[in-house]
Amino acid sequence: MTSATERPEPQTPESDRSASLPRRVRLIATDLDGTLLRDDKSVSERTVAALAAAEQAGIEVFFVTGRPARWMDVVSDHVHGHGLAICANGAAVVDLHRDGLILEVRPLERTDALAVVEALRTAAPGTSFAVELTNGIHYEPEYPPFHLDPGATVAAAEKLLSPDWASADQPVLKLLAHHPRLTPDAFLALARTSAGDHAFFTRSSPTALLEISGLGVSKAATLAHCCAQRGIAPEEVVAFGDMPNDVEMLTWAGTSYAMANAHPDVLAATSARTVANNEDGVAVVIEQILAAQQS
């Protein structure tokens, strides 16, 4: 790590020399895993300094992630003025200044979630499911266990989504589906074909793990909503990402950067590039933005 006082001068990654910075930036939207965070889930001192400098310059920073609110401790110490995050791929807007208090929810209706379960059990036998609620995650016996959530209920998805279950009053943020044999992209394509009229499908894991939200719910949709509330136009937003669940956000933002370690779909959706997450690619661009605004 590089200390804040010894932070390197802004540099332009070789692959990014042709990218033009927007004239006015009012908001930076960044994914976390594989983007802002290094592979060890840390935030480098250089990145911490860049985030603070952006907010001091009047640029809001939104963390936009597939993570649930309870897993935001990795960045909670680096939130400055606004304190908001978009979690669960757009299903929740969270106030990190108030211990991850959920301010807005865009749920997946249980009837649609059950329809997805039925469709995938038929189209991809061997699929197992987890249900992410506002009060935590619960999963089937065959689903890879979440060691960070020891209090999860283990039961069939049909029971977890039943109106008679104890947590039936809690909104469903995401349904997750795992397959032990299919490749990640093949599983995603199959799911979209078999159940795409019931939910929005994406993925961010290197394994065949799908993240399933309500129709019309994505990082992009919730970010657009939050920006509209603030009078911020898409062309005033710079976004960063690395995986398929970032594509809609990167396409919506006026300027978007794919990390050097990004999935091919992300590289195809963006015209600008930055260096990899382990090389502080987000910080590199923030430094360029601030230098350009000061010149």
DOTI-111959 format. One line per 8 residues: number of its first residue (from 1); their letters; for each residue y, z, x of C-alpha. Coordinates in steps of 0.25 Angstrom, whole numbers, padded with zeros to 4 digits. Layout:
// residues N
NUM	A	Y,Z,X  ...;
This chain:
// residues 295
1	MTSATERP	0000,0000,0000  0014,-0002,0004  0025,0009,0002  0037,0006,-0007  0046,0008,0005  0038,-0002,0013  0036,-0012,0002  0034,-0026,0007;
9	EPQTPESD	0045,-0037,0005  0042,-0046,-0008  0033,-0057,-0004  0029,-0070,-0012  0014,-0072,-0012  0010,-0085,-0007  0004,-0090,-0021  0017,-0086,-0028;
17	RSASLPRR	0028,-0093,-0020  0030,-0103,-0031  0032,-0093,-0042  0046,-0091,-0047  0051,-0077,-0051  0058,-0076,-0065  0073,-0074,-0065  0072,-0061,-0073;
25	VRLIATDL	0060,-0052,-0074  0061,-0040,-0084  0046,-0036,-0085  0034,-0036,-0075  0021,-0036,-0082  0009,-0033,-0073  -0006,-0031,-0075  -0012,-0020,-0068;
33	DGTLLRDD	-0027,-0022,-0063  -0027,-0033,-0053  -0012,-0035,-0054  -0003,-0023,-0051  -0014,-0014,-0047  -0022,-0016,-0034  -0037,-0017,-0035  -0038,-0002,-0032;
41	KSVSERTV	-0029,0000,-0045  -0018,0005,-0036  -0003,0001,-0037  0003,-0002,-0024  0016,0005,-0019  0022,-0009,-0018  0018,-0012,-0032  0024,0002,-0037;
49	AALAAAEQ	0037,-0001,-0030  0038,-0015,-0036  0035,-0010,-0050  0046,0001,-0048  0056,-0009,-0042  0054,-0019,-0054  0057,-0008,-0064  0069,-0003,-0056;
57	AGIEVFFV	0074,-0018,-0057  0073,-0017,-0072  0060,-0025,-0073  0049,-0018,-0083  0035,-0017,-0078  0024,-0018,-0088  0009,-0015,-0084  0001,-0024,-0092;
65	TGRPARWM	-0014,-0021,-0091  -0028,-0021,-0098  -0029,-0006,-0094  -0028,0004,-0105  -0017,0014,-0105  -0026,0025,-0099  -0028,0017,-0087  -0014,0015,-0083;
73	DVVSDHVH	-0013,0026,-0073  -0014,0016,-0062  0001,0012,-0065  0007,0024,-0073  0014,0029,-0061  0021,0016,-0058  0027,0014,-0072  0042,0015,-0071;
81	GHGLAICA	0052,0013,-0083  0045,0007,-0094  0031,0013,-0093  0024,0003,-0102  0011,-0004,-0100  0003,-0014,-0108  -0011,-0010,-0108  -0025,-0014,-0113;
89	NGAAVVDL	-0021,-0029,-0111  -0009,-0027,-0121  -0016,-0018,-0131  -0007,-0006,-0128  0007,-0004,-0123  0007,0009,-0115  0018,0019,-0110  0014,0024,-0097;
97	HRDGLILE	0025,0034,-0096  0018,0041,-0107  0003,0042,-0102  0000,0028,-0107  0004,0030,-0121  0001,0018,-0129  0013,0013,-0136  0008,0000,-0143;
105	VRPLERTD	-0006,-0005,-0146  -0011,-0019,-0149  -0026,-0016,-0153  -0038,-0024,-0155  -0043,-0022,-0169  -0056,-0016,-0170  -0061,-0027,-0180  -0058,-0037,-0169;
113	ALAVVEAL	-0064,-0029,-0158  -0077,-0028,-0166  -0077,-0043,-0168  -0075,-0045,-0153  -0087,-0035,-0150  -0096,-0043,-0160  -0092,-0057,-0155  -0094,-0053,-0140;
121	RTAAPGTS	-0108,-0046,-0143  -0112,-0059,-0148  -0105,-0069,-0138  -0108,-0060,-0126  -0120,-0051,-0128  -0119,-0039,-0118  -0104,-0037,-0120  -0100,-0022,-0120;
129	FAVELTNG	-0087,-0017,-0126  -0077,-0006,-0124  -0066,-0002,-0133  -0052,0002,-0128  -0045,0011,-0137  -0031,0017,-0136  -0039,0030,-0133  -0048,0025,-0123;
137	IHYEPEYP	-0060,0015,-0120  -0074,0016,-0126  -0086,0007,-0123  -0100,0003,-0126  -0112,0008,-0118  -0113,-0005,-0111  -0099,-0007,-0107  -0095,-0003,-0092;
145	PFHLDPGA	-0090,0011,-0093  -0076,0015,-0091  -0076,0027,-0081  -0062,0029,-0083  -0064,0032,-0098  -0075,0043,-0098  -0072,0046,-0113  -0075,0033,-0118;
153	TVAAAEKL	-0085,0032,-0130  -0097,0023,-0128  -0102,0016,-0140  -0104,0002,-0146  -0091,-0006,-0148  -0093,-0007,-0162  -0093,0008,-0163  -0081,0009,-0154;
161	LSPDWASA	-0073,-0001,-0163  -0078,0006,-0176  -0068,0011,-0186  -0077,0024,-0187  -0076,0027,-0172  -0068,0039,-0168  -0058,0031,-0161  -0056,0020,-0171;
169	DQPVLKLL	-0042,0024,-0173  -0039,0020,-0159  -0034,0006,-0157  -0043,-0004,-0149  -0035,-0009,-0137  -0046,-0017,-0131  -0060,-0021,-0132  -0067,-0023,-0119;
177	AHHPRLTP	-0080,-0032,-0118  -0089,-0032,-0105  -0100,-0041,-0102  -0110,-0039,-0091  -0113,-0053,-0088  -0103,-0063,-0092  -0092,-0067,-0082  -0078,-0062,-0086;
185	DAFLALAR	-0071,-0075,-0090  -0084,-0080,-0097  -0084,-0067,-0105  -0069,-0068,-0109  -0071,-0083,-0113  -0083,-0079,-0122  -0076,-0068,-0128  -0063,-0076,-0132;
193	TSAGDHAF	-0072,-0087,-0138  -0081,-0077,-0146  -0070,-0067,-0151  -0056,-0072,-0147  -0052,-0072,-0162  -0053,-0057,-0162  -0047,-0052,-0149  -0040,-0056,-0136;
201	FTRSSPTA	-0049,-0056,-0124  -0046,-0055,-0109  -0051,-0048,-0097  -0046,-0042,-0084  -0059,-0037,-0078  -0067,-0044,-0067  -0079,-0041,-0076  -0083,-0047,-0089;
209	LLEISGLG	-0074,-0037,-0097  -0065,-0042,-0108  -0053,-0035,-0114  -0051,-0038,-0128  -0038,-0035,-0136  -0033,-0038,-0150  -0029,-0053,-0153  -0015,-0056,-0147;
217	VSKAATLA	-0016,-0043,-0138  -0014,-0046,-0123  -0005,-0042,-0111  0004,-0053,-0114  0006,-0050,-0129  0009,-0035,-0127  0018,-0038,-0115  0026,-0049,-0123;
225	HCCAQRGI	0028,-0038,-0134  0033,-0028,-0124  0042,-0038,-0118  0048,-0042,-0131  0051,-0028,-0135  0059,-0028,-0122  0066,-0041,-0123  0058,-0046,-0111;
233	APEEVVAF	0055,-0061,-0111  0042,-0067,-0105  0050,-0074,-0094  0055,-0060,-0090  0041,-0055,-0087  0033,-0056,-0074  0018,-0053,-0076  0006,-0051,-0067;
241	GDMPNDVE	-0009,-0051,-0069  -0022,-0055,-0064  -0033,-0056,-0075  -0035,-0063,-0088  -0029,-0052,-0096  -0016,-0055,-0090  -0015,-0070,-0093  -0008,-0069,-0106;
249	MLTWAGTS	0003,-0060,-0100  0005,-0069,-0088  0006,-0081,-0097  0016,-0074,-0105  0025,-0068,-0094  0036,-0077,-0089  0031,-0075,-0075  0017,-0071,-0071;
257	YAMANAHP	0009,-0068,-0059  -0005,-0069,-0056  -0011,-0060,-0045  -0018,-0067,-0034  -0031,-0060,-0038  -0029,-0065,-0053  -0040,-0071,-0062  -0039,-0086,-0063;
265	DVLAATSA	-0034,-0086,-0077  -0022,-0078,-0072  -0019,-0087,-0061  -0019,-0099,-0071  -0010,-0092,-0080  0001,-0089,-0070  0009,-0097,-0060  0013,-0086,-0051;
273	RTVANNED	0005,-0078,-0042  0006,-0065,-0034  -0003,-0058,-0024  -0015,-0050,-0028  -0014,-0036,-0034  -0019,-0030,-0021  -0007,-0036,-0014  0003,-0031,-0024;
281	GVAVVIEQ	0006,-0044,-0031  0014,-0038,-0042  0023,-0031,-0033  0025,-0044,-0025  0031,-0051,-0037  0039,-0039,-0042  0045,-0038,-0028  0049,-0053,-0029;
289	ILAAQQS	0055,-0052,-0043  0064,-0040,-0039  0068,-0047,-0026  0071,-0060,-0034  0079,-0052,-0044  0087,-0045,-0033  0091,-0058,-0026;
